[in-house]
Each structure stands twice: as structure tokens, then as C-alpha cells.
Amino acid sequence: MDFSEPSEAVQIKQALDDFVDQEVKPLENEYDQFLGADYEKHIVDENHRQVPEYRDIVEQIRQKSVEAGFYGMTMPEEAGGGDVDILTRAIVGEHMSNRPPGFHSAIFGGAGGPTPILLACDEDQREEYLAPLMDGEITTCFALTEPGHGSDAHYMDTGAEKDGDEWVINGQKCYITNGPYADFAMVFARTSGEDGDLEGITCFLVDADNPGFEVGTIHRAMGMTPGTHSELYFNDCRVGEDQVLGEVGRGFQSAMSWIGGGRINIAAGSVGTAQFLLDISVEYARDRKTFEKPIGHRQGVSFQIAELATDIEQVRQLYRYAAWKMDNGERARKEESMAKLRGAQLANDAADIAMQVHGGAGFMKELPIERNYRSARVFRIFEGTDEIQKRTIARELI
């Protein structure tokens, strides 16, 4: 069994390091107010919308990433992507997460960038939506979650009814990443069937300038980049038949078919973040002295570090195994849920241990630990809660 990293992953990591040094770090140095202790006050305005200056930085990095070939690299070549496999993308994601908070998160576009579900676009839709998305000219958002339905998304209240040659969408979505800034939304609505049916949910491509589409409250999320998530409202929102993505009634299955890759990416990002926190904790434990000894020589500290290092290696191998199975066309529902479950817990444990090792210093905003502590908590919620992962694992076993 070969445990070495794919050569492509090694090459991409090196290229990304060069890209960050040349293109991203100069912006981080110039606009350090967006990364400092008071970053939340500078990034958004009084309505919690990200300010133009910050949006411009994200745009700059996105365009440079497109030119460098990183943006949309997991998409197939036929769509203009790099055809990078799931394992390589996850390893690269781990590498990029192994650093303090910065502007590098814009390199891949996140929830606003290209996503495999859009491979269901027909030829006209590819020209109107997918091609400019791949070129970094527009962004999107994934509008599935509702105020009353998160984990049970197939019980959604948003509905769409046929009226002649159009569909009329009514409903509300919430916590939608990139919702305030997306040029179009992938909106899921029930078009047939009963609550709870997996069949009967359709995905629509809805332009942000549609008169029936409205961005509502911009949420204030703990630890995450402010101004990123919002409510979306659809009031008699009319779209043509040509804005149906894929098959009518099969939207939910399309969404779930690629969400496993997203769960692996979360696990990989958790490993990268945990490794970053471990490394700075080890360095601090070597340098910080109490009673004339480095605190790393004391079992109360060293054992916590040893446990964290072990957990990191376990989750690293777990997510890579799950990704390997997916790349080889094997069913990996159990393994991807295991990786996401343990990865989410790892991110939280790592932040807690790093803060404990650093003591009072870790609690202060001068270090990135407290921000990681706050941002890690959402890992146990999005892309399927801990409980959903456990249910999936149990179903695969039983």
C-alpha cells in the first residue's frame, strides 16, 4: 500500500505556496486591518454587508487564481477545469488550511465558486452560467437550507409551481454562503410529491436581478468571515424552463451525489487547521517556561500535545482513505461521514488544546487561536451535523 502523496498534489502545493507569497501576502500586508484583532469592524458596514474595499480584494485574488489555474481546478477539463481528483484536492486543502487566517480562502472560490452539480448544465446553461463562473466573472450560491429545515432538507417548504412555460418559486432560504453577493443562485424547491420525499425536488438557476428574488437579513456568524451568509426570499419568482438544472424532480439527488466530496474537504481542512495549531503549541511549549522549566517538559502539557498529534494523524489517514475510495469508484458513504465527523471534532479539540497550552495568551486576540476556537464550532454543523454523520454511518453498518 502506497501512503505517499500523489506527485500532482506535491506540485500543486508548491505552486500554491509561490502564489500565496507573490499574490496574496502582499495584499494581506497592505490591508492588515481586515485580518487584525478588529477585523470584524472593518470588513462589514452598518448593515453587515462586506465593504467594497474588501470585496475588491476577493475579486483580485479570484481573478489571479483563474489566471494561475487554481480556480475550479477540481472541475473536468471539458468545463475548463484542471480535472484534479478528490484525493489531490483534499491534500491541497489540508495544506492551505495549515496557516493563520488570511485572504487565501478566496483562491478556490468556496461556496461561490464552481461546483460539480453545475456539470448538469445543458449547452446553453454552460455558456450563460458555468463558463463565466469558471472564468471568475460571476459567483453563485447553494440555496438549500431553510429556517425550518436544515438536516431534513427534503422536507423543505420552498415550492415551485408550473405556470405555462414558467415556474413560479415561493419560499425562503437561510444561512446561505455568498448569498449577498452571488450573481445567480442554485435554488432547491419542491415541484411534486409530499414532504419528506427525496423525489420531487428541483434545482433552479435563479439570477440575482430577478424581480422575485431578494437578499434578506445578512447573518452575523460566530468566528467566520462576517457578512458572508444571508437569508434569501423568493416571492412569485418566475423562471423559465431553461433555468431548470438537470432533471425536474431530481435536484436533491444531484446535490447529495457530490456532497461527500465536500465532507472530505471539511475533514482535510480540519486536519490542516489542527496541524497549524499543534505546531504553534509545540513551539510555545518549548519556549514558555514556568518554575525554570519549559512547559513542554510537564506531562500536563506534553500529554495533551501527544494526544492531539495522534488524532491529527488518524483523521489524516481516514479522509485520505475515503477520498481514495471515491476516486476509485467505490462506495465511501460510511468513510466520508466518519472523516467529516472526526475531522469536525478534531478542529474543535485542537483549538481548545492550543488555547489551554497557551494559557492566558491563547485567549487574547493577538494570537489566531481564539478566532480558530470560534470558527471551528460550525464544522460540527454544516455539510451535515454530527448526528447526521452518525446516522449515515449506522445505516451503512446496519
Phi, psi and omega in degrees: 000129183265115180261006180286152178287143176304142182301327179295321179296318179298317181293317181294320179299316179295317179296323179292321177300316178296319180297315180298316180297320186273325188248327187266312184300322176301324177289322178296323178289322182287324184243051184293346178295338180276358182234351184282191184300329182254031185304324183295326181289332185268330187286326184241159177267192184293342177263009178070017175269140180297136185287154182306323181297319178290318179300324180294324177296315179300318179298316181301312182294321179299314181296319179294325178293321176300313181298326182277348178090010179274328186288125180072024185291342179276350179283154181293160181300324181298337178263003181095011181265187182262357177059034179284135183283172187296318181297313180298315179299320181293317179297319177295320178297320176300314181299318182287338179276348182273063180192164180292164178305139181194193182276356184297341180296342180279350186299319183262354176090339179059217182292345180269355184262190182298142180220144185301337180299334181282358173291348175281356178300140172281182186300316180293320179294325178297321180290322184277325187244306189291315182299309178294333175293316178295328180278359179076015182278333180223167175231169183226183172208157185254102188260087180242309186294142179235164180304324182259358185215114176244280179294329179263054188298335181283003171262019189305149178269335180296130182230161176223130180243146180281134176223094184067236179267009183237161170250140180246116184259133174225133179158186183220139174241158180216162181057035185274115180293132183068011180305319183290343190238354184294142175277335172208156182241144170268103191254127180259130182215148177282129180245349177194172177082189183246164176308133178095343178291135175286327175283156173095005176253131185239145177259131180241145174264109187247122179289143182295336180270008175297129183299341179268004182249130183219136173276125181265219182302133172271118186289154175251100188265144180290124171078333184277168179301123185294154176078016187266330188244148182208168168276151174232136180243141177233108183242104185048047182280112185264129175227151180280168177300333181284359178253012171279128179267118180073215183271142173297131178086358183242018184294322183293319178297322179297319180295316184288337184293336180243000184291337177301321177298324177295322179293323177294322179297323177295316179299317180295317178297325178295320178296316179298316179296317180296322179296319177300315181292323177297314183299316181288333178288320177298315179298317180294320181294333177284324187269325185284129182243142169226136181052040173070018177227143173300138183296339178293345177276356182259133186299329180300332178264311186296325180291325176296319179294319180296317178297318181294316179300321179293316179298320179300314182294324178297311182291325178301312181291327181293313181292326180290324176294316179298316179295319178300317179298317180296317179296335180265013176074016179267152176292128183226027182302316181295311185293322180292325177289322176299316181297317180293318179300309182287327178296317180297318178293323179299315181301320179289317180295320182296317179295321181292316180294317179300320179292321180292319179297318181281347180062222182300328181297325180290340181276349184266152184286352177295333178254155182281000187296315184295327177291318175298324178299319180284321185283336183293333188297329183289341180300332180277003183241305187282163187057031181101119181295169175307317184294322178294320179297317179296321179296318179297315180299315181297318179296322179292329181279323188256000000 
